[in-house]
Amino acid sequence: MASHGSKEGLDDYWNEFKEIEENKDGEEEEELPKTPDEGEAEAEWLTNAGYGFVVSKFCDGRDLSDDELEGLTSTLTRPQAEAVRKRIDYLSTTMRKKRAMSKLHVKDIFAANNSSSSPEPSSPRSSLDVSGAENQTPNRRTPSFHYRKGEYTLEGAKVEEVRGIEEGVEALSFREQGSVKLPTNRLSRKSLSPLPALSDAEISIEFHLEEKDNQNQQLKPDPHKVDLPAFQPKQDSLGITMIDDISSGDMERIQPLALIELTALFDTYNISYTKLKRKKKSREHGLFGVPLTLLVETDRKRVPGTRVPLVFQTLINHLEKEALDMEGLLRIPGSVTRVKQLREELEEKFYGGTFPWSEVWANDAAALLKQFLRELPEPLLTYNYLEAFSQVEQIPSTLEQLKSLNLLILLLPVEHRDMLRVLLQFLRNIVAHSDQNKMGLNNISMIIAPNLFLAPTLKGKSKAEGPLELHKATNTSNIVKMLIHYQNVLWTIPSSFVAQVRHQYKTEMNRRIRGEKRKLWKKKDRSEAYKKAGTETDVQNGVIRVQAPELTKSSCLIQLDDQITAGDIVAKFRRDYGSGPSTVEPQNRKDSETKGHLGFNNPKKAQFADDHAHLFEVGGNIGERCLDPQTRMMKLYQVNPTAEWVIRLNIKR
């Protein structure tokens, strides 16, 4: 990624940095991140990755067999499986070591010391039954940041990885796309998966973005534009899935996959990050300094469907309406006295609707916006992943940097992710008016970076503009630049994750069916155990029933072919459809008995699909997914033949 270069090239950053330091008032509490106990980080990681039951098993003194471990990773790709095995193996070794030490008697210790020259230990207990774990215990990772008050939380240096290398565990590395060769020994009956393990041929480990030619390059260089490579999602016959396209239940399945994939990628480059633990004073009421989740929940009671704090959205709306063309927007500071007075007045009058927005200067509103960001008790990028975002700069490939940022965005809590998207869209609008406001992508990224990444200060001021601080400033500014420039592709879900979620649903479904068949098998009449589900009868015909409960034409059958897309199906429910031959068979009796436009006597009163109407895939091997209009329906139908197909509104797309 292109760097800003010298200290002089970061003037906007340092000016913003100094302004933040000068305007701080009061003291904030901090908690130094304690060094985790041996195995604690691995246990937390496994829990977050969906393997908490494994941690519980180890805590109960039980171990996993190789067959059980293979069964647990059968729905993962090879790099993902290796990342999971690596941490399970390390935690298993650590727990066995702790159990053995807890059983070690004091006599055994002295006996072992007295007989140190003997080729055999004097007591069986002095030998930890962990296959040489005493000599092979992995070294702890050195944290990749130096904690200093008021400074950034990362150093950005790479760390050499030497932990987790034990018998049967290889160091992680990228592999070419191909078939996965997982261990072939059979699973035990309890851990047997009803479906075969996934292979990389089924789930592509190749990232879902590709670089495209930038055909809009200007002949004359523009100081306010940044020449970054252009990327776009790869074409997928099953459709491109945006983050807002899937249900919350499916997102809960995707987030552990994102964590595993991110860890595997960081392992490849020996990059580590620490989840920061801080104490920061927060308020339960008001606008500033209130936890984001609580603020959204409170605003949702006033305005149902709210996803971003109302005050934050209103500040952005005001700036977009009044100041997008104003030179120096976000860079020129507001009046300290006016900003303080406006903040008090905003706290008092905002919800009452009496705040005088027409009297607010744009620079003062911008200052309030940045204060709101800095004073969130939990940073917008969260304490869990703030340093991980910063470490992305250590990855040499731009494409893999984008992959890491995409995975981190998937891992953010929904309120943080939604607010980040609104912020980035606003910043992109400013850059789009850079010819007038003189605020290009570099300028904006340098100003916003300290507001997103700067750690709180306890006492005194931070040392600025040193070599380490210069490195941090460059790194974080580059990350913000990527977030702004590539936000559209960063809010997509890798197709491989969707395929893995489908595999999980199939596994659970087959397990359920097997359980039901066992019950039927115990009955005298076993004929029911051999019957196929009725939903499979239409698979060969390629006919789907589309439901539109919110429209006048509430249901119809559609014959699929290789060319029909999800957008084509929705178009059949629009007002302007119906001039040509149709493959639609109306299922609403009223439709078939009446005449007129699309079969309605009074089309003016009929409800048709509009631009916000989309086709949804519901059930089968997915929870719920809003379909990309370019989705090839026959392909998707073959992947999920038991799904229901519903047309409804989705204003998020």
C-alpha positions in Angstrom: 0.0 0.0 0.0 1.2 3.4 -0.7 2.7 5.2 2.3 2.3 8.8 3.2 6.0 8.9 3.5 7.7 11.6 5.7 6.6 13.5 8.7 5.8 16.5 6.6 3.4 14.4 4.5 1.3 13.8 7.7 0.7 17.4 8.7 -3.1 16.9 8.8 -2.6 13.9 11.1 -0.3 15.8 13.6 -2.5 18.8 13.6 -5.5 16.6 14.5 -3.4 14.8 17.1 -2.4 18.0 18.8 -5.9 19.4 18.8 -7.2 16.2 20.4 -4.6 16.5 23.1 -5.2 20.2 23.8 -9.0 19.7 24.1 -8.9 16.8 26.5 -10.4 17.6 29.9 -10.6 15.5 33.0 -9.0 12.1 33.5 -9.9 8.8 32.2 -9.4 5.5 33.9 -7.4 2.8 32.2 -6.6 -0.8 32.9 -3.3 -2.2 31.7 -3.8 -5.4 29.8 -2.6 -8.2 32.0 -0.5 -11.0 30.6 -2.9 -13.9 30.1 -2.3 -17.2 31.9 -0.9 -20.0 29.8 -3.7 -21.4 27.7 -6.1 -18.6 28.6 -5.8 -16.9 25.2 -6.4 -20.2 23.4 -9.4 -21.0 25.5 -11.0 -17.6 24.8 -10.3 -17.9 21.1 -11.8 -21.4 20.9 -14.9 -20.2 22.7 -15.3 -17.3 20.3 -14.7 -19.6 17.4 -17.6 -21.8 18.5 -15.6 -24.5 20.2 -16.4 -23.6 23.8 -17.5 -27.2 24.5 -14.0 -28.4 23.7 -12.6 -26.0 26.4 -15.2 -27.4 28.9 -14.1 -30.9 28.0 -10.5 -30.1 28.7 -11.4 -28.4 32.0 -13.2 -31.5 33.0 -10.0 -33.5 32.5 -11.0 -35.2 29.3 -9.1 -35.2 26.0 -10.0 -35.3 22.3 -9.1 -38.3 20.1 -7.8 -37.8 16.6 -11.1 -39.0 15.2 -13.1 -36.5 17.3 -10.8 -33.7 16.3 -11.3 -34.6 12.6 -15.0 -34.6 13.1 -14.9 -31.1 14.8 -13.1 -29.6 11.8 -14.9 -31.5 9.0 -16.9 -28.4 7.9 -13.7 -26.3 7.7 -11.2 -25.7 4.9 -7.7 -26.9 5.4 -6.2 -23.5 6.6 -9.2 -23.0 8.9 -8.8 -26.6 10.3 -5.1 -26.1 10.9 -5.8 -22.9 12.8 -8.3 -24.7 15.1 -6.1 -27.8 15.6 -3.1 -25.6 16.5 -5.0 -24.0 19.4 -6.7 -27.2 20.5 -3.4 -29.0 20.6 -1.7 -26.2 22.5 -4.6 -26.0 25.0 -4.7 -29.8 25.4 -1.0 -29.9 26.1 -1.2 -27.0 28.6 -4.2 -28.6 30.5 -2.5 -32.0 30.7 0.7 -30.3 32.0 -1.3 -28.4 34.6 -3.2 -31.6 35.7 0.1 -33.5 36.0 1.7 -30.7 38.0 -1.3 -30.6 40.3 -0.8 -34.3 41.1 3.0 -34.0 41.5 4.0 -34.8 45.1 6.8 -32.8 46.9 8.7 -36.1 47.5 8.8 -36.7 43.7 10.3 -33.3 43.1 13.2 -33.9 45.6 13.6 -37.4 44.4 13.9 -36.2 40.8 16.6 -33.6 41.9 18.6 -36.2 43.8 18.6 -38.6 40.9 19.2 -36.1 38.1 22.2 -38.2 36.9 20.1 -41.3 36.6 18.9 -42.2 33.1 15.4 -42.9 34.5 13.2 -40.7 36.7 12.8 -42.0 40.3 9.1 -41.6 40.2 6.6 -42.1 37.4 4.9 -38.8 38.4 8.0 -36.8 37.6 7.4 -37.5 33.9 4.6 -35.4 32.5 2.6 -37.7 30.2 2.3 -35.1 27.4 4.7 -36.6 24.8 7.7 -34.4 25.8 5.7 -31.3 26.5 8.4 -30.1 29.0 10.9 -29.6 26.2 8.4 -28.8 23.5 6.1 -26.3 25.3 5.5 -23.5 22.8 6.9 -20.1 23.5 4.3 -17.5 24.3 3.8 -14.9 21.7 5.4 -11.6 22.4 2.7 -8.9 22.3 3.1 -6.7 19.3 2.5 -3.5 21.0 4.1 -1.4 23.8 1.6 0.2 26.1 2.1 3.9 26.8 -0.4 6.3 28.2 -2.1 8.4 25.5 -0.3 6.6 22.7 -1.4 4.1 20.2 -1.8 0.5 21.3 0.2 -1.1 18.6 3.8 -1.2 17.5 3.1 -2.9 14.3 6.2 -5.1 14.4 6.1 -8.7 13.2 6.8 -11.4 15.7 8.4 -14.7 14.9 6.0 -17.6 15.5 7.5 -20.6 17.4 4.5 -21.7 19.4 2.2 -24.6 18.8 4.7 -26.7 16.8 4.3 -30.1 18.2 4.2 -33.6 16.9 1.5 -33.9 14.2 1.1 -30.1 14.0 2.7 -28.2 11.1 3.4 -24.5 10.8 0.6 -22.7 8.9 1.1 -21.5 5.3 -0.9 -20.6 2.3 -1.6 -23.4 -0.2 -2.7 -23.4 -3.8 -6.4 -24.0 -4.3 -7.1 -27.7 -4.7 -8.6 -30.7 -2.9 -8.1 -30.9 0.9 -6.2 -33.9 2.2 -7.5 -34.3 5.8 -6.7 -37.4 7.8 -8.5 -40.4 6.4 -9.0 -42.5 9.6 -12.7 -43.1 10.3 -14.6 -41.1 12.8 -16.0 -42.6 16.0 -19.7 -43.3 16.0 -20.4 -40.3 18.2 -18.4 -37.8 16.2 -19.4 -39.2 12.7 -20.5 -36.4 10.4 -23.5 -37.3 8.2 -21.8 -35.5 5.3 -18.2 -35.9 4.0 -15.7 -33.4 5.1 -15.5 -30.2 3.0 -12.8 -30.0 0.4 -11.2 -26.9 -1.1 -12.7 -28.0 -4.4 -16.1 -27.5 -2.9 -15.3 -24.5 -0.8 -12.8 -22.2 -2.6 -10.2 -20.7 -0.3 -9.5 -18.1 -2.9 -10.8 -14.7 -1.8 -13.9 -13.4 -3.4 -12.4 -10.2 -4.8 -10.4 -9.6 -7.9 -8.4 -6.7 -9.2 -9.9 -4.9 -12.3 -8.4 -2.5 -14.8 -8.9 1.1 -13.8 -10.2 2.6 -17.0 -10.9 6.0 -15.4 -7.3 7.1 -14.9 -6.8 10.8 -15.4 -4.1 12.1 -17.7 -3.2 14.9 -15.2 -2.4 13.9 -11.6 -5.0 15.2 -9.1 -3.5 16.0 -5.6 -6.9 15.2 -4.0 -7.2 11.7 -5.5 -5.3 8.6 -4.6 -4.3 6.1 -7.2 -5.4 2.8 -5.5 -6.0 -0.5 -7.4 -9.6 -1.2 -8.2 -11.2 -4.4 -6.9 -14.6 -5.9 -7.4 -16.4 -9.0 -6.2 -15.9 -12.0 -8.4 -18.9 -13.0 -10.4 -20.8 -15.9 -8.7 -23.7 -17.7 -10.3 -25.3 -18.0 -6.8 -25.1 -14.2 -6.4 -23.0 -11.8 -4.4 -24.1 -11.7 -0.7 -23.9 -8.4 1.2 -23.6 -8.3 4.9 -27.2 -7.1 5.3 -28.5 -9.8 3.0 -28.5 -12.6 5.6 -30.4 -13.2 8.8 -28.9 -12.6 12.3 -28.9 -16.3 12.9 -26.8 -17.0 9.8 -24.4 -14.1 10.8 -23.9 -15.9 14.1 -22.6 -18.9 12.1 -20.4 -16.7 9.9 -18.6 -14.8 12.6 -16.8 -17.8 14.1 -15.7 -18.7 10.5 -14.4 -15.1 10.1 -12.5 -15.4 13.3 -10.9 -18.7 12.3 -10.1 -17.4 8.8 -8.5 -14.2 10.1 -6.4 -16.1 12.6 -5.2 -18.5 9.9 -4.2 -15.5 7.7 -2.4 -13.7 10.6 -0.6 -17.0 11.5 0.7 -17.1 8.0 2.5 -13.8 8.4 3.4 -14.3 12.1 1.1 -11.4 13.1 -0.5 -11.3 16.6 -2.7 -8.9 18.3 -3.9 -8.3 21.8 -7.5 -7.7 22.9 -7.3 -4.5 24.9 -8.9 -4.3 28.3 -9.7 -0.8 29.5 -11.9 1.0 32.0 -13.5 4.1 30.6 -16.1 6.1 32.4 -19.5 5.8 30.6 -22.9 7.4 31.1 -26.3 5.7 31.1 -28.2 8.7 29.8 -27.5 11.5 27.4 -25.7 11.6 24.0 -22.0 11.7 24.6 -20.1 9.0 26.4 -23.0 6.6 26.3 -22.4 2.9 25.2 -23.3 2.6 21.6 -25.6 -0.4 22.1 -27.5 1.4 24.8 -27.8 4.5 22.8 -29.2 2.7 19.7 -31.6 0.8 22.0 -32.9 4.0 23.5 -33.2 5.7 20.1 -35.1 2.6 18.7 -37.8 3.2 21.3 -38.3 6.7 19.8 -37.8 5.7 16.1 -38.4 2.0 15.4 -35.9 0.5 13.1 -33.1 2.9 14.1 -29.6 1.3 13.5 -27.3 4.3 14.1 -27.6 6.8 17.0 -29.9 9.6 16.0 -27.6 12.4 17.1 -24.7 10.9 15.0 -26.9 10.6 11.9 -28.3 14.1 12.4 -24.8 15.6 12.7 -23.9 13.9 9.4 -27.1 15.0 7.7 -26.5 18.6 8.8 -22.9 18.5 7.4 -23.9 16.9 4.1 -26.6 19.5 3.6 -24.7 22.5 4.6 -20.9 21.9 4.2 -19.8 19.3 1.7 -18.4 22.0 -0.6 -16.8 24.0 2.3 -13.0 24.1 2.1 -11.2 22.4 5.0 -14.2 20.4 6.3 -13.2 18.3 9.3 -9.7 19.8 9.1 -10.4 23.3 10.3 -11.2 23.2 14.1 -14.3 24.7 15.6 -14.4 27.3 18.3 -13.6 25.5 21.7 -16.0 27.8 23.5 -18.8 27.5 21.0 -18.4 23.7 20.7 -18.6 23.3 24.5 -21.8 25.5 24.6 -23.3 23.6 21.7 -22.6 20.3 23.3 -24.4 21.3 26.5 -27.3 22.6 24.5 -27.5 19.5 22.3 -27.7 17.2 25.4 -30.5 19.3 26.7 -32.6 20.0 23.6 -31.9 17.3 21.0 -34.6 14.8 21.8 -37.1 17.6 22.4 -36.6 18.8 18.8 -35.7 22.4 19.8 -32.0 22.4 19.1 -31.2 25.3 16.7 -29.4 23.5 13.9 -29.7 26.5 11.5 -27.4 28.4 13.9 -24.6 25.7 14.0 -21.4 26.4 12.1 -20.2 23.6 10.0 -16.7 23.4 11.7 -18.4 23.3 15.1 -20.7 20.4 14.0 -17.7 18.6 12.7 -15.9 19.0 16.0 -18.9 17.6 17.8 -19.0 14.6 15.4 -15.3 13.8 16.2 -15.9 14.2 19.9 -18.8 11.8 19.7 -16.5 9.2 18.1 -13.7 9.6 20.6 -15.9 9.5 23.7 -17.6 6.2 22.9 -16.9 4.0 26.0 -16.2 1.1 23.6 -14.3 2.4 20.5 -16.1 2.1 17.2 -13.6 -0.6 16.1 -13.9 -2.2 19.6 -11.2 -3.0 22.1 -11.2 -6.6 20.9 -10.2 -5.7 17.3 -8.7 -2.2 17.5 -5.2 -3.5 17.3 -6.0 -6.2 14.8 -7.2 -3.5 12.4 -3.9 -1.7 12.8 -1.9 -4.9 12.2 -3.4 -5.3 8.8 -0.8 -2.9 7.4 1.8 -5.6 8.1 0.4 -7.9 5.4 2.3 -7.3 2.1 -0.5 -8.0 -0.4 -3.2 -5.4 -0.9 -5.7 -8.1 -1.7 -5.0 -10.0 1.5 -5.2 -6.7 3.4 -8.7 -6.3 2.0 -9.5 -9.8 3.0 -8.4 -9.1 6.6 -10.4 -5.9 6.8 -13.4 -7.7 5.4 -13.1 -10.4 8.1 -12.7 -7.8 10.8 -15.8 -5.9 9.7 -17.7 -9.2 9.8 -16.5 -9.7 13.4 -17.7 -6.3 14.7 -21.0 -6.1 16.7 -23.9 -5.1 14.5 -24.3 -1.6 16.1 -20.6 -0.8 15.6 -20.6 -2.1 12.0 -23.7 -0.1 11.1 -22.3 3.1 12.5 -18.9 2.5 10.8 -20.7 2.1 7.5 -22.6 5.4 7.9 -19.3 7.2 8.9 -17.4 5.8 5.9 -20.2 6.7 3.5 -20.1 10.3 4.8 -16.3 10.5 4.4 -16.6 9.2 0.9 -19.1 12.0 0.1 -16.6 14.5 1.3 -13.9 13.0 -0.9 -16.3 13.1 -3.8 -16.4 16.9 -3.4 -12.7 17.3 -3.0 -12.5 19.7 -6.0 -14.4 22.2 -3.9 -13.5 21.4 -0.3 -9.8 20.5 -1.0 -10.2 17.4 1.2 -8.9 14.4 -0.7 -8.7 10.8 0.5 -5.3 11.3 2.1 -6.4 14.3 4.0 -9.6 12.7 5.4 -7.8 9.5 6.4 -5.1 11.4 8.3 -7.7 13.4 10.2 -10.0 10.5 11.1 -7.3 8.0 12.0 -6.4 9.5 15.4 -10.1 9.8 16.2 -10.6 6.0 15.7 -7.3 4.6 16.9 -5.9 7.0 19.6 -5.9 5.5 23.1 -7.2 7.5 26.0 -4.7 9.4 28.2 -4.5 9.2 31.9 -2.2 12.1 32.7 0.0 14.4 30.8 0.5 14.6 27.0 1.7 12.0 24.6 5.0 12.2 22.8 4.3 12.9 19.2 6.2 12.8 15.9 8.9 10.3 17.1 9.9 7.4 14.8 7.5 5.0 16.4 4.6 7.5 16.3 5.4 8.2 12.7 5.1 4.5 11.9 1.8 4.3 13.8 0.4 7.4 12.1 1.3 6.1 8.6 -0.2 2.6 9.4 -3.5 3.8 10.8 -4.0 6.5 8.2 -3.5 3.8 5.5 -6.1 1.6 7.1 -8.6 4.4 7.2 -7.9 5.1 3.6 -8.7 1.5 2.6 -11.8 1.5 4.7 -13.1 4.6 2.9 -12.1 3.7 -0.6 -13.1 0.0 -0.6 -16.1 0.1 1.6 -18.5 -1.4 -1.0 -16.5 -4.6 -1.4 -15.7 -4.8 2.3 -19.4 -5.1 3.2 -19.7 -8.4 1.3 -19.7 -12.0 2.6 -17.3 -14.4 1.0 -19.2 -17.0 -1.0 -17.1 -19.7 0.7 -18.6 -18.8 4.1 -22.1 -19.1 2.7 -21.2 -22.5 1.3 -19.9 -23.5 4.7 -23.0 -22.4 6.4 -25.0 -24.5 4.0 -22.9 -27.5 4.8 -23.5 -26.9 8.6 -27.3 -26.8 7.9 -27.1 -30.0 5.9 -25.1 -31.7 8.6 -27.6 -30.8 11.3 -30.5 -31.7 9.0 -29.1 -35.2 8.2 -28.4 -35.8 11.9 -32.0 -34.8 12.7 -33.3 -37.1 9.9 -31.2 -40.0 11.2 -32.6 -39.5 14.7 -36.1 -39.5 13.4 -35.5 -42.7 11.3 -34.1 -44.5 14.3 -37.4 -43.7 16.2 -39.4 -45.0 13.2 -37.2 -48.1 12.9 -38.2 -49.1 16.4 -41.9 -49.1 15.5 -43.6 -52.1 13.9 -44.4 -50.2 10.7 -41.1 -49.2 9.2 -42.4 -48.0 5.8 -42.4 -44.4 6.9 -38.6 -44.5 7.4 -38.1 -45.0 3.7 -40.3 -42.3 2.4 -38.7 -39.2 0.8 -39.7 -35.8 1.9 -42.5 -34.3 -0.2 -40.5 -31.2 -0.9 -38.2 -33.2 -3.2 -40.9 -34.0 -5.8 -40.5 -30.9 -7.9 -36.7 -30.8 -8.0 -36.4 -32.5 -11.4 -39.1 -30.3 -12.9 -37.3 -27.0 -12.0 -40.5 -25.4 -10.9 -40.6 -23.1 -7.9 -43.4 -21.4 -6.1 -42.8 -17.7 -5.4 -44.8 -16.1 -2.6 -45.4 -12.4 -2.3 -47.6 -11.9 0.7 -47.3 -8.1 0.6 -48.4 -7.8 -3.0 -51.7 -8.3 -4.7 -50.4 -11.2 -6.7 -49.5 -13.2 -3.7 -48.2 -16.5 -5.2 -47.3 -18.0 -8.5 -45.4 -20.9 -10.0 -42.4 -20.2 -12.2 -40.6 -22.6 -14.5 -36.8 -22.1 -14.2 -34.3 -22.3 -17.0 -30.5 -21.7 -17.1 -30.9 -17.9 -17.9 -33.6 -16.7 -15.5 -32.3 -14.6 -12.6 -33.7 -13.5 -9.3 -34.2 -10.0 -10.8 -36.2 -11.5 -13.6 -38.5 -13.2 -11.2 -39.1 -10.0 -9.2 -39.7 -8.2 -12.5 -42.7 -10.4 -13.1 -44.4 -8.8 -10.1 -43.8 -5.2 -11.3 -46.5 -2.9 -12.7 -44.8 -2.6 -16.1 -44.5 -6.4 -16.6 -46.9 -8.5 -18.7 -46.6 -7.3 -22.3 -44.9 -10.5 -23.5 -45.3 -14.3 -23.1 -45.0 -15.4 -19.5 -43.8 -18.5 -17.7 -45.8 -17.4 -14.7 -48.9 -19.4 -13.7 -51.1 -17.3 -11.3 -52.0 -19.0 -8.1 -54.3 -16.4 -6.8 -57.8 -17.2 -8.0 -58.7 -13.5 -8.2 -55.8 -13.1 -10.7 -57.1 -15.8 -13.1 -60.7 -14.7 -13.0 -60.2 -11.0 -13.7 -59.0 -9.0 -16.7 -56.9 -5.9 -17.2 -53.2 -5.1 -16.5 -51.6 -8.3 -15.1 -55.0 -9.8 -14.5 -56.3 -7.0 -12.2 -59.6 -5.2 -12.8 -58.3 -2.0 -11.1 -54.5 -1.9 -11.4 -54.3 1.5 -9.6 -55.3 -0.2 -6.3 -53.0 -3.2 -6.8 -49.8 -3.6 -4.9 -46.8 -4.2 -7.2 -43.1 -4.8 -6.6 -41.0 -1.6 -6.5 -37.3 -1.0 -6.6 -36.8 -2.1 -3.0 -38.5 -5.5 -3.6 -36.1 -8.5 -3.7 -36.4 -12.2 -3.8 -35.5 -14.0 -0.6 -34.2 -17.6 -0.2 -35.7 -18.9 3.0 -35.0 -22.2 4.7 -33.5 -25.5 3.4 -29.8 -25.2 3.9 -29.8 -21.5 4.8 -31.6 -19.4 7.4 -32.6 -16.5 5.1 -30.8 -14.6 2.4 -31.8 -11.7 0.2 -30.7 -12.6 -3.3 -28.5 -10.6 -5.6 -30.7 -9.7 -8.7 -28.0 -11.4 -10.9 -28.4 -14.8 -9.1 -28.9 -17.7 -11.5 -32.0 -19.3 -10.1 -31.6 -22.7 -11.6 -28.1 -23.0 -10.1 -29.3 -21.9 -6.7 -32.4 -24.2 -7.0 -30.1 -27.1 -7.5 -28.0 -26.1 -4.4 -31.0 -25.6 -2.2 -34.1 -27.4 -3.7 -36.1 -27.4 -0.4 -36.0 -23.6 0.1 -39.0 -21.3 0.0 -38.9 -18.2 -2.3 -40.5 -15.0 -1.0 -40.6 -11.5 -2.4 -40.5 -8.7 0.1 -39.0 -5.3 0.7 -35.3 -4.8 1.6 -34.4 -1.1 1.8 -30.8 -2.0 3.0 -29.7 -3.3 -0.5 
